[in-house]
Amino acid sequence: MRLRILISFFFLLALVGCVKQEPQQAAKPIKTYTINGVIKALDAEHHSATIEHQEIVGWMDAMTMEFPVRSVSDYAKLQVGQKITAKVNVQDLEFWLSEFQIR
């Protein structure tokens, strides 16, 4: 009986070793663009700013949209009506603002 259990255990180990492992995908690089615009609204719950912005060259046409702000200290400095220049960081399908300059 012990021999049968031992053989079953080694057979199971061999099967697990044969399972094809999916390679980990490397994180895509972060691309950075410059945004110029006016803060139209702030959402403290989600740490985001709605910005009416000019064209973001190489990424997006001019429009008004909501952008996440990851840095708590950056978010705390923002006020509705401010004209800003900032960096838009884009990684795969995620994007967020950083490096704010109030104009």
C-alpha positions in Angstrom: 0.0 0.0 0.0 2.8 2.4 0.9 4.5 1.7 -2.4 1.4 2.5 -4.3 1.0 5.8 -2.5 4.7 6.6 -3.0 4.4 5.8 -6.8 1.3 7.9 -7.1 3.0 10.8 -5.3 6.0 10.8 -7.7 3.6 10.4 -10.7 1.8 13.5 -9.5 5.0 15.4 -9.1 6.0 14.5 -12.6 2.7 15.7 -14.0 3.0 19.0 -12.2 6.5 19.5 -13.6 5.2 19.0 -17.1 2.6 21.7 -16.9 3.5 24.6 -19.2 4.1 27.8 -17.3 3.0 31.0 -18.9 5.8 33.5 -19.0 5.4 36.7 -17.0 4.8 39.7 -19.2 7.1 42.5 -18.5 5.5 45.8 -17.6 5.3 48.1 -20.6 7.4 51.2 -20.4 5.9 54.5 -19.2 5.5 57.1 -21.9 5.3 60.7 -20.8 3.5 63.6 -22.4 2.9 67.3 -21.5 -0.5 68.6 -20.7 -1.6 72.2 -20.6 -5.1 73.0 -19.4 -7.5 74.4 -16.8 -8.9 72.4 -13.8 -12.7 72.3 -14.1 -13.5 69.9 -11.2 -11.8 67.9 -8.5 -12.9 64.6 -7.1 -11.4 64.1 -3.6 -12.8 60.6 -3.2 -11.0 59.3 -6.3 -8.1 61.8 -6.3 -8.8 62.9 -9.8 -9.0 66.2 -11.7 -11.2 67.0 -14.6 -9.1 69.1 -17.0 -10.1 71.0 -20.1 -6.8 70.6 -22.0 -5.2 71.5 -25.2 -4.0 68.8 -27.6 -1.6 66.4 -25.9 0.9 66.1 -28.8 1.4 62.5 -29.7 -1.4 61.1 -27.6 -4.7 62.9 -27.5 -6.8 65.7 -29.1 -8.0 68.7 -27.1 -10.9 67.8 -24.8 -12.2 67.9 -21.2 -11.6 64.7 -19.3 -10.9 63.3 -15.9 -7.3 62.3 -14.9 -6.1 60.4 -11.8 -3.5 62.1 -9.6 -1.6 59.5 -7.7 0.4 61.8 -5.5 -1.6 63.0 -2.4 0.7 66.0 -2.0 0.2 67.0 -5.7 -3.6 66.6 -5.4 -3.7 68.7 -2.3 -2.3 71.7 -4.2 -4.9 71.7 -6.9 -7.8 74.1 -7.1 -10.7 74.5 -9.6 -9.9 77.2 -12.1 -6.1 76.8 -12.0 -4.2 76.8 -15.2 -1.7 74.0 -15.1 1.1 72.3 -17.0 1.8 68.7 -15.9 3.1 65.4 -17.1 0.7 62.7 -18.3 2.2 59.3 -17.6 0.9 56.4 -19.8 1.6 52.8 -19.2 -0.5 50.3 -21.2 -4.1 51.3 -20.5 -3.4 53.3 -17.3 -2.6 57.0 -17.2 -2.1 59.6 -14.4 -0.8 63.1 -13.9 2.3 64.2 -12.1 4.9 67.1 -11.9 2.3 69.9 -11.8 3.2 73.5 -12.4 0.5 76.1 -11.7 0.6 78.9 -14.3 
